[in-house]
């Protein structure tokens, strides 16, 4: 089985021109088959439903949520677009800030609020099977990702699931160098979310630091045009309803989006500093990896063979920088925009198996993570201090996933999985209670 990460021996072979560039892409993981993936999904759903029912009974919530409880925040806008089309008002935030992929699919399906939530879950899991088939290493990858707290956005009336599927095929296309699949996926992604501002520069950088290809310039042009074509369709659809060509850009100021110097400390909405802060930390880490890759590319002329990994890093890192730069230090929704994506999955499975850390290294990294939270504000209360201490401990546990001791690996995995499942259900019920969770 070919590993997802760029291994040193591949770099040496590439440098010595033993391998041809076009052969150096990721092959399907032969150790992960669809039967195993479906088994993991089934186990996760059973555990998730069990915890969900127990949580609902213990907290007095209805086991079957009311349809209106699912229409929170962005879901209201998607439902409005589905029912009456786009609206625009230059005095406040309008529905033109949202892209048509999900609401138009919802309208075509004719489904109700509960039913579209179930369809979203089915769409997500269908795409997730393809993603795991190509990029997962073992069942722990599958279960850990499915348990991540913000995965609940895949089974509410949001656009996350619809954006997830073309993202999967984009990564597969990049890993296998299938141009038509890349172009189609970029086009579809751009219909679902305003991702072209990240995709276009990410494509350019990927082609620069990936293996040399005489068609690199042509690829950059074709890929960029594909993403921009999706944006053009969005503009046309919004203009047909509102008469405004630049309504999306105009309404951004009402959503506090615009290039400006970020204010310190970084902050977010709804007391979600832990979730968005952890995502921000992962984005900064991805930026550091990319900087090292780029420096190595310039210094030693060694190109990176895995386009999908590079692009995934660029998405996570680029979206983090974009969010901070254009929201003035606000990190709201950063966790939702990054974690429940195929790009984060590829980064996640690459990095957690990349290195076996010593206890000394883990201790040093833990201290660095704890110090990082000072960017989000001072520890003015013992509760805040304890909260960040627990968050630091939680994140540090991921450093033990690849420990040489099988006992430690298993204990850490089950502990993380249990905590994640509980948090996922907890966030879902906060969402139903109309509390901001991203």
N, C-alpha and C positions, 0 to 999 in steps of 0.2 A: 504493500500500500504506500502510495506517495503521501507524505505528510503535507499538511496545509502550509505550514511555515516554510520560509525560505531557508533551506539548510546549507551549511557551509560547503558540503561537497558539491552541491549543485552550482554554487557560486564559482567554485574552482573550475568545474567542468565548463561552465559558461565562459569564464575568462579565457580558458585555453581553447575555446571554440570546439569542444568535443560534442556538445549538444547544440542542436540547431535551435534558434529562438522560437520557432513555431511549435517545437515539441515540448517546450518548457512551460506547460500549463498544468493545472490541477486535474487529476483524474478522479472519477467517482470513487468514493471510499468503499472498497470491497468488503470491509468488515461491518459496515452498517447497511442492512437491508430493510426493505419496507416492512417486513414482518416485525422486526425489532422496533422500528420507529412507531408503528401502530400500537404495539404492546406498551411502549413507554407512554404514549399519548393516552391510552385507555387507563393505565394505572394512575396517571396524573389526574385525569378527569374524575375517577372514582374517589381519590383522596380529596380532591378539591371540593367535590359535591358533599362529601361527608363532613368536612370542616365547615363548609358553608351552612349546612343544615344545623349543626351544633351551635355555630356562632349566632345564627338567626334565632334559634330557640332561646339561647342564653341572654340575648340582648332585646328580645321582644319584637324583633322585626318579622315581617311577613316573609315566608319562604319564597313565595312567588311575588316578585316586586311589581308594584303598580306601573303601568305604562308611563304615567307622568313622572314617576321617580327616575326613569331612565333618560328623560329629556332634560339633561342638565348642561348648562354652559354651551359648548360648541354644538351639542346635539340639537339644541333649540334652533340654531342657525341652519343646520343641515335640514332639519324638518321643514323650516320655513322655505328654503330653496326648493325642496321637493314639492311643497304644496302650492306656492305662488310664484316661484322663480326668484331671480335676484332683485334686490331693492337697493337704492342708493340715496343717501342723504349726506350732504357735505358738512352737516353740523354735528354728526356723531358717527360712531362706528357702524358700518353697514355690512350686509351679508356678502358683499363683493370681496371681503377679506378672505373668503373661503372658496375652495376650488370645487369644481362640479363633479368629479369622479364618483364620489360616494353618494351625494344626494340624487344624482341622475340615475344611478343604479338602483337606489331605493325607490325612486319613482317608477322606473320600468318594472321592478319586481312586484309592485302593488302590495307589498307586505306591510304589516302593522309594526308598531314599535318593538314589541317583544320578538316578533318573527325576524325582523331585520337584525336584531342583536344575535339571534341564533345563527342566521346566515353569515354574519360577520365571523363568528367563531368557526363555522365550517370552512369559510374561505381562508381564514388564517391557518387552520390546521392542515388544509390541503397544500397551501404553499409551503408550510413548515416542513412537510414530509419531503418535498423536493430539496429544500435547503439542507436538511439533515443528511439526506442521501449523498450529497456532494461535499458537505463541509464538516459534519459532526465526526467526532473521533470515537465516542462511546456513548452508552446510555446516560451517563452522568451529565454530559453536555446537554442532552435533550431535556432531562428532568430539571436540571438547574435553570435553564432558560425559561421553560414553561412555568416554573415556580416564581420567577422574578415578580415583585409586587405590582409593577405597572402593566403587566400582561393583561390585567383585567380590562384595559381599554380595547382589547380585541373582541370583547363580548358586550359592548355597549354601542349605541348608535353614533360612533365616531368613524373617522376615515382611516384609522390605523391599519385595519385588516386589508382594506382595498389598496393602500399604498404598499403594504408588505409583499404582496404577491408579485407585482412587476419588479420590485426590488430584488426578490429572490432570483428571477430569471436574468436580471441585469448582472448579478454577481456570477451566475453560471455562465452567461455569455462572455463575461470578461475573463473568467478562468479558462474557458475553452476557445477563446478568440473567435466567437461566432458573431460576425458583424451585424447581421440582420436582427438577431435576437437582442443585441445591445441597443440598437437603434429603436426597435419596437418598445423595449422596456423603458428606455429613457423617455420616449413619447408618452407612454401610459403613466409613468411616475409623475410627469409634469402636469397631467390632468387631475391628479389626486391631491397634490400638495405643492406649495411654492418652493420646490426643491431645485429648480434650475439655477438659482443663484449660487448654489453649492455644487451642483452637478457639473456645470460648465468648467469652472476652474479646476475641479477635481479631475475631470477627464484630461485636461491639458497637462496637469502635473503628473498624472498616472502615465501618460504616454511618454513623458520626458524621462522619468526615473525607472520605467519598466524596461524590459529587454529591447534592444535596438530593433527597429522595424522600419523598413523603407516606406511603409504605408502610414507611418505615424501622423504626418501632416494631414493626409486624407482622412484618417480616422478621426482626428480632432475636429475637422470640419464637419464630417458626417454626423458624429455624435452630438456635437454642439447644435447643429441644425435640427436634429431630432428632438432634443430637449426644448429648444426654442419654438419648434412647431407646436408642441403641446401647449406652451404658454400662449401662442397665437390663437389656438382654438379656444382656450379659456377666455381670452380677451373678447373674441367674437361672440361667444355665448353670453358673456356678461353685458356686452354692448347691446345685444338683441333685447335684453330685458330692461336695461336701464338707460340706454342712449349715451352711456359714458364709455369712452375708450380707455381712460386712465383712472377709472374708479378704484381699482385695487390699490394703486399707488397713493391716490388721494386719501383714502380711508385709513391708511397705515398710521397717520399721525394721531388718529383717535384711539389707536391701539398701542400708543406710546412706542412706535417703531420709527427709528430714524438715526442716522449716523451721528454719534456724539461721544464725547469722552466719558468712559464709565466712572460712576461714583463708587467710592469705597466707604464702607464694606459692601460687597456684593449681597444682594438680597432677593427675595422672591415673595410670592403671595401665599396666604393661607397657612403660615407656619410650616411650610414644606422645605425649609432650608436643608434638612438632612437629605431628602431625595434629590432635589435639584443640585445641592452642593456636591453630593457623591458623583452625580453625572458630570458636573463641571470638572471635578478632579480627574475623572476618566478621560474627558476631552483634552485636558491639558497634558495628560500622560501620552495620549495619542499624538499630540503636536510634538512632544519631545522625541518620540520614536520616528516620526516623519522627518524631523530636523536631522536626526542621526543618519537616516537613510539617504537624504539629499546630500549631506556632507560626504558620506561614503561614495555616493555616485560621482560627485565632483572630484574627489581626491583620488580614488582608485579606479574610476570608470567601471565599477561593477554595477550592473543593472539588476533590478529586483525582478525575479521571474513571475511572481504571483500578482497579477493585476488586480484580482478581486480583493486581496488583502490590502493592497495599497489604496485602492479606491475606498474601501470600508474605513480605513484609518482617516482618510481625507474627509469623508462624510462626518464622522464623529468629531474629529478635531476642528474641521472647518465650520460646522454648525455651532460648535461651542464658541469659537471666536466671533462668528457672525452675531450670535445672540447677545454676547456681552457688548460688542461694538455698536450694535444697532438698538439696544434696549437700555443703554446707559447704566449698565451694572445690574439690571434686573435679570434674573435667571428663570422667570416663571415659564412653566411648561417644558423646560429643558429636558427633564427626565422623560416626559412623554414623547418628545420629538426624537429622542436618541435611543433609549433603551429598548422599547418594543419594535425594533427594526431588524431587518435581515443584516444590515451593516454592523450593528452592534454584536449580533450573534457571531459573525465571522471574526471580528476583533476579539471577542470574548474567548472563543475556543482556541484561537491562536495563542493568546497571551497566557491563559491559565496553565497551559501545558508547555510553555516555552522554557521554563527554568525551574529547577528544584532549589528552593531557597534554604539557606542555613538559618538556625535560630538567631544568630547574630544579625544576619541580613534582615530577617523579619522584624526584629526589634528596632533596627535603625529605620526601616521603612514605616513602621508603626508610629514612631516618633515624628517622622516627617509628615505623615497623614494628619496626626493630631495638631501639629503646628499649622498645617494648611488651613484649618478651620478659622484661624484668626482673620483670614480674608473675608469671612462672613460676619465678623463682629467679635467683640471681646466677650470673655466668659464672665458676665456680670452677675450671674446667679449660679448657685450650686447645681440647680436642675439643668441649666444649659451645659455646664461643664460635664455633668454625668451623661447627658444625652450625646454629646460629641464623643465622649469616651466610649460609650457603647457602640456608636456608629463606627469609630475607628477600629474597635475590636471586631465588629462584624466584617468590615472590609478586609482586615488583616487575615481573617480565616481563609479567604480565597487564595492566599499565598501558600496554604498548606494542602491545597487540593492535589498538588503533584508531589507530595512528600514521599520519601523512599519507604516509609512505613505504611503498609497496607491498612493497619489498624487506625492510624491517624487519618489517613485518606478517607476511610469509611466513616469514622466518627464526624469529621468535619463536613463531609458531604451530607449526611443525614441531619446534622444540626442546621446547616445552611438551608437545606430543603424545607425543613419544618418551620424555621423562622420565616422564610420567604412565603410559604403557603399561607401562614397566618396573616402576614402583612398584606398579601394580595387580597384576601377576603376582607380584612379590616379596611383597606382603602376602598374596596368596592362598596361597602356599606356606608363609608363616609361620603362617597359619591352619591349614593341614593338619598342620603340625608341632606343633600344640597350643600356640602362643604367642599371647598376648593382642594383638589388633590392633583392638579396639573392639567 
